[in-house]
Amino acid sequence: MNLIEYLLGVQDEKVFEKIESTIQKSIKETKPSDIVFTKQDLLSRAEFANKQIKKGHVITQKELEKQSKNW
């Protein structure tokens, strides 16, 4: 079972809040210099992005800015 499937199955709100809190703490502690992508990582991400664009799974800059206010 992958993480997303697991999270979708979480029914206990307290468990979900604890998971979310742990993730948020980790994000705050991560510095840009801690994030390293290999050449293959970058190529895979670009290929995925191109597939999403071809499928029409895109949003406008305005929509992105609206969504980012909730981050």
C-alpha positions in Angstrom: 0.0 0.0 0.0 1.4 3.4 -0.9 1.3 6.4 1.4 -1.5 8.2 -0.5 -3.8 5.1 -0.2 -3.0 4.9 3.4 -3.8 8.5 4.1 -7.1 8.2 2.2 -8.0 5.3 4.5 -7.2 7.2 7.8 -10.5 7.5 9.7 -9.2 8.8 13.1 -9.0 12.6 13.0 -6.4 12.6 15.7 -4.1 10.3 13.8 -4.5 12.4 10.7 -3.7 15.6 12.6 -0.6 14.0 14.0 0.6 12.9 10.6 -0.1 16.3 9.2 1.7 18.0 12.0 4.7 15.8 11.5 4.8 16.6 7.8 4.4 20.3 8.4 7.3 20.3 10.9 9.5 18.4 8.5 8.7 20.9 5.7 9.6 23.9 8.0 12.9 22.3 8.9 13.9 21.5 5.3 16.3 24.0 3.8 16.6 24.4 0.0 20.2 23.1 0.2 18.8 19.8 1.7 16.8 19.1 -1.5 18.9 17.3 -4.1 17.6 16.0 -7.4 19.5 13.7 -9.7 19.5 14.2 -13.5 17.1 11.3 -13.8 14.8 12.8 -11.1 14.6 16.0 -13.1 14.0 14.2 -16.4 11.2 12.1 -14.8 9.6 15.2 -13.4 9.7 16.9 -16.7 8.3 13.9 -18.6 5.5 13.7 -16.0 4.7 17.4 -16.4 4.6 17.1 -20.2 2.1 14.2 -19.9 -0.1 16.2 -17.6 0.0 19.2 -20.0 -1.0 16.9 -22.9 -3.9 15.6 -20.8 -5.1 19.1 -20.2 -4.4 18.9 -16.4 -3.3 22.5 -16.1 -4.4 25.6 -14.2 -3.9 29.3 -14.9 -1.4 31.4 -13.0 -4.4 33.2 -11.3 -5.8 29.8 -10.2 -2.4 28.8 -8.8 -2.1 32.1 -6.9 -5.6 31.6 -5.4 -4.7 28.0 -4.4 -1.4 29.0 -2.9 -3.1 31.3 -0.4 -4.3 28.2 1.4 -0.8 26.6 1.7 
